[in-house]
Amino acid sequence: MLKNYSLNRLLVLLATAGFFFLTVDSLIEHWDILKQEVWAYVPIVFGAVGVLMGAWATVRWKEQCIRRFQVFLIASFVVAAAGLYFHWGEDEDEKQATAEQREHEKNEKDKPLLAPLSFAGLAAVGLLGTTRKRQAEVI
């Protein structure tokens, strides 16, 4: 089945698989803070939408599906930047932090700064797969 796919479709399929694994990883890593932070749902929902749109574009491989997936991939750069902002952390005064917040921060894992940038990496791979210049087939 994959022998019939062009390099472009395989790159989009690779990006789609990446969104799937990123969704699962985000769900596992954000599990503890889902009840506390509404923003923790963003990478999970965005990744799930990426899986659906990527699969739809890969299977149908029509111009309209590809262009919609491209818009989604461009939005991935915005999500990556927002995630980087939230992982960087807000500047809180140490004096204003309560003892409970300090204890929670000690128990909380360090937020990886490069983790949100995986959305940007997947977007780059997907955009490479959806470029017209590299189009190998016309359907």
Stockholm file with secondary structure:
# STOCKHOLM 1.0

chainA/1-139         MLKNYSLNRLLVLLATAGFFFLTVDSLIEHWDILKQEVWAYVPIVFGAVGVLMGAWATVRWKEQCIRRFQVFLIASFVVAAAGLYFHWGEDEDEKQATAEQREHEKNEKDKPLLAPLSFAGLAAVGLLGTTRKRQAEVI
#=GR chainA/1-139 SS CGGGSCHHHHHHHHHHHHHHHHHHHHHHHTGGGTTTCGGGGHHHHHHHHHHHHHHHHHHHCCHHHHHHHHHHHHHHHHHHHHHHHHHHCCCCCTTTSCHHHHHHHHHSCCCCSSGGGHHHHHHHHHHHHTCSTTCCCCC
#=GC SS_cons         CGGGSCHHHHHHHHHHHHHHHHHHHHHHHTGGGTTTCGGGGHHHHHHHHHHHHHHHHHHHCCHHHHHHHHHHHHHHHHHHHHHHHHHHCCCCCTTTSCHHHHHHHHHSCCCCSSGGGHHHHHHHHHHHHTCSTTCCCCC
//
